[in-house]
Amino acid sequence: MTWDQADAFIIDFQVSAEHIDELGHANNAVYVSWLERCAWQHSQSLGLGLEDYRRLDRAMAVLRHEIDYLAAAYRGDQLQLATWIVDSDQRLKMKRNFQLIRPADGTTLLRAQTTFVCIQLSNGKPKRMPVEFIEGYGRALVQPYPLEL
């Protein structure tokens, strides 16, 4: 598999009937739910689950999604979605990149970047990341490959 970056966190899943829209392919809104699932599973693998968010009264909330839909997914497709944490100011913001591949033909179906902001759960306002977030997410921080000139 040709991933955009090394050290990917990868989830596998299959496109099912409920993902398909009237045009016969996976609906664009479904991809956002797949990004969320992948990010959440990655967070949990880093030891930052919902219980931790509640205990710390903090969460990483989506501020912005940037998505490039490159090819369609169809019912029955086996897919792999990878994510990387590529930026963190270790105060409020963090960015994740995503790449969705159909292994059967090696096609990249989607590339995306999500910007998160740390909020206080009890009031929904931006609040500095706790040490647990800085350390947990920091362990997974990768540097994007430098551009070749």
C-alpha positions as CSV (number, residue, x, y, z in Angstrom):
1,M,0.0,0.0,0.0
2,T,1.3,3.5,-0.8
3,W,0.5,5.8,2.1
4,D,1.3,9.5,1.9
5,Q,3.2,9.3,5.2
6,A,4.9,6.7,7.3
7,D,3.6,5.4,10.7
8,A,-0.1,5.5,9.7
9,F,-2.9,4.5,12.1
10,I,-5.2,2.4,9.8
11,I,-8.7,1.1,10.1
12,D,-10.3,-1.4,7.8
13,F,-14.0,-1.4,6.8
14,Q,-16.4,-2.4,4.1
15,V,-18.8,-0.1,2.2
16,S,-22.4,-1.2,3.0
17,A,-25.8,-0.5,1.5
18,E,-26.6,2.3,4.0
19,H,-23.5,4.2,2.8
20,I,-24.8,4.3,-0.8
21,D,-26.8,7.3,-2.2
22,E,-29.1,7.8,-5.2
23,L,-26.1,8.0,-7.5
24,G,-25.0,4.5,-6.6
25,H,-21.8,5.4,-4.7
26,A,-20.9,6.2,-1.1
27,N,-22.4,9.5,-0.2
28,N,-20.0,12.3,0.4
29,A,-21.4,12.9,3.9
30,V,-20.6,9.3,4.9
31,Y,-16.9,10.0,4.4
32,V,-17.0,12.5,7.2
33,S,-18.3,9.9,9.6
34,W,-15.5,7.6,8.5
35,L,-13.0,10.3,9.3
36,E,-14.5,10.7,12.7
37,R,-14.4,7.0,13.4
38,C,-10.8,6.7,12.4
39,A,-9.8,9.7,14.5
40,W,-11.7,8.4,17.5
41,Q,-10.2,5.0,17.3
42,H,-6.7,6.5,16.9
43,S,-7.3,8.7,20.0
44,Q,-8.4,5.6,22.0
45,S,-5.3,3.7,20.9
46,L,-3.3,6.6,22.4
47,G,-5.1,6.2,25.7
48,L,-7.4,9.1,25.2
49,G,-11.0,7.8,25.2
50,L,-14.3,9.4,26.1
51,E,-13.9,8.6,29.8
52,D,-10.6,10.5,29.8
53,Y,-12.2,13.5,28.0
54,R,-15.0,13.6,30.6
55,R,-12.6,13.2,33.5
56,L,-10.4,16.0,32.2
57,D,-13.3,18.2,31.1
58,R,-11.7,18.6,27.7
59,A,-12.2,17.4,24.2
60,M,-10.7,17.9,20.7
61,A,-13.6,19.3,18.7
62,V,-13.6,19.7,14.9
63,L,-13.0,23.3,13.8
64,R,-12.5,22.6,10.0
65,H,-12.6,19.7,7.5
66,E,-10.8,20.0,4.2
67,I,-11.7,17.1,1.9
68,D,-10.6,16.2,-1.6
69,Y,-12.9,13.5,-3.0
70,L,-10.7,11.8,-5.6
71,A,-12.7,8.7,-6.6
72,A,-15.9,7.0,-5.7
73,A,-16.4,4.0,-3.3
74,Y,-19.1,1.4,-4.1
75,R,-21.1,-1.1,-2.1
76,G,-18.9,-4.1,-1.1
77,D,-15.6,-2.2,-1.5
78,Q,-13.1,-3.1,1.2
79,L,-11.4,0.1,2.3
80,Q,-8.5,1.3,4.5
81,L,-8.5,4.7,6.1
82,A,-5.2,6.0,7.6
83,T,-4.6,9.0,9.8
84,W,-1.6,10.9,11.1
85,I,-1.4,13.8,13.5
86,V,0.7,16.3,11.6
87,D,0.6,19.5,13.6
88,S,0.0,20.6,17.2
89,D,0.6,23.9,18.9
90,Q,0.3,22.0,22.2
91,R,-2.0,24.7,23.4
92,L,-5.3,24.7,21.5
93,K,-5.1,23.3,18.0
94,M,-4.1,20.1,16.3
95,K,-4.3,18.8,12.7
96,R,-4.8,15.3,11.3
97,N,-4.3,14.2,7.8
98,F,-6.3,11.3,6.3
99,Q,-6.0,9.1,3.3
100,L,-8.6,6.6,2.1
101,I,-7.4,3.7,-0.1
102,R,-9.2,0.9,-1.9
103,P,-6.6,-1.9,-1.6
104,A,-8.1,-4.0,-4.5
105,D,-6.8,-1.5,-7.0
106,G,-4.6,0.8,-4.9
107,T,-6.7,3.8,-5.7
108,T,-6.7,6.7,-3.2
109,L,-10.3,7.7,-2.9
110,L,-9.9,10.7,-0.5
111,R,-7.4,12.9,1.1
112,A,-8.4,15.1,4.0
113,Q,-7.2,17.3,6.8
114,T,-9.1,18.1,9.9
115,T,-8.2,20.9,12.3
116,F,-9.3,20.4,15.9
117,V,-9.5,22.8,18.8
118,C,-9.4,21.9,22.4
119,I,-12.5,22.8,24.3
120,Q,-13.7,22.6,27.9
121,L,-16.6,20.1,27.8
122,S,-18.6,21.8,30.6
123,N,-19.0,25.1,28.7
124,G,-17.9,24.4,25.1
125,K,-15.3,27.2,25.1
126,P,-11.7,26.9,23.9
127,K,-9.4,25.8,26.7
128,R,-5.7,24.8,26.7
129,M,-4.9,21.2,26.2
130,P,-4.2,19.3,29.4
131,V,-0.9,17.6,29.8
132,E,-2.5,14.2,29.0
133,F,-3.5,15.5,25.6
134,I,0.0,17.1,24.9
135,E,1.7,13.9,25.8
136,G,-0.8,11.4,24.3
137,Y,-1.3,13.1,21.0
138,G,2.3,14.3,21.0
139,R,3.5,10.7,20.9
140,A,1.7,10.2,17.6
141,L,2.9,13.5,16.0
142,V,4.6,12.9,12.7
143,Q,6.3,15.4,10.5
144,P,5.0,15.8,6.9
145,Y,7.4,14.7,4.3
146,P,9.4,17.7,3.0
147,L,8.5,18.9,-0.5
148,E,10.9,17.9,-3.2
149,L,12.1,20.8,-5.3
